[in-house]
Amino acid sequence: MKKQLFWFLLVIIGSSILFSLLVDDDKPQTMAVETELQPDFVAYQLIRTSFDAKGNMSGMIRATQMSHFEQLGQIQLEEPAYTIFEQLMPKWQVSSSNGVLYPDDKVVLEQNVLLENLKSGELFNKVESEQLEYGFEQQVISTNQQVIISGDGFAINGQGVKVNLITQKLQLHQHKGTVYRHDQ
């Protein structure tokens, strides 16, 4: 009798194990797959204006789309354009296809980046690159990427630049060539 009970329990246990394996095979396997981080919120056709201590407009950023990621501590922008004002007049505008705004008051702009001098009669009119970083507080734009600096009658090709928007100083890290033209 004990021998029969032993075999009966062994068959029951074996059947239970086999059944549990078959049931587990029917369930979809969950694999460790990285999921794309979802934004906390998304805004479209965003306009954000900033003011100085005296209440005067100091900057305005526009973007077709803004995605806020609290966990990453950043805001991703599509087609951002940031206009910097001086004495209530627009002086500079930097735009690109994409950008990331960080909480330490800097924005990194990528793809088709264009810094335009909106004031006439200045030494250079625009700086073009594939990536620029702009520090709001210091008002410094910099990159280590290739740049093209254009002004009235010239275009400078170089690698890396630092532009201080307050002092109007431009520092080119590596000069690759300059083309002069005579405009009539």
C-alpha positions, 0 to 999 in steps of 0.5 A: 500500500505504501508503495502504491501511495508513493507512486500515486504522489509521484505521478501527481507531483510530476503531473503538476510540474508538467502542467505548470510548465505547459501553462507558463509556455502559453503566457507571453514571455516578458523580456527585459526590453528598454522602453522609450521614456514618455514625456510628462507633458507636451506643448505645441506652438510654445512661446516663452518670454523672459524678462530682466530684473527691471521687467524688460523683455530679455528673451523669447523662445518659440518652438513648434513642439516642447516635450517635458521630461521631469525624470531626465530634467530636460525639455526637448524642443522641435524647431526652436528659435530663441530671440535675445533682446537688448534695450527692447529691440531684438538683437540676436536669434538662434534657431535649429531643427532640434534642441534640448533645454537643461535646468542649468539655464543652457540649451543645446541646439542641433541640426541646421543651427543658425545664429543671426545678428538682427542688428545691421552694421555689425561685423558678422551677420550669421554663424552656421553649424550643426550644433551650438550650446547657449548659456542663458546666464553668461550669454555665450554661444559655443561649439566644437563643430564646424562653423561658417561665419558670414559677414558683409563681403566675407565667409569664414570656414572654421572648427569650433567657435565661442561667441560672447553676445554681451561683449560682441567677441567671437573666438574661432578655435581653428581657421580653415579658410576665408572667402572674400567677395565684393558685393555691388 
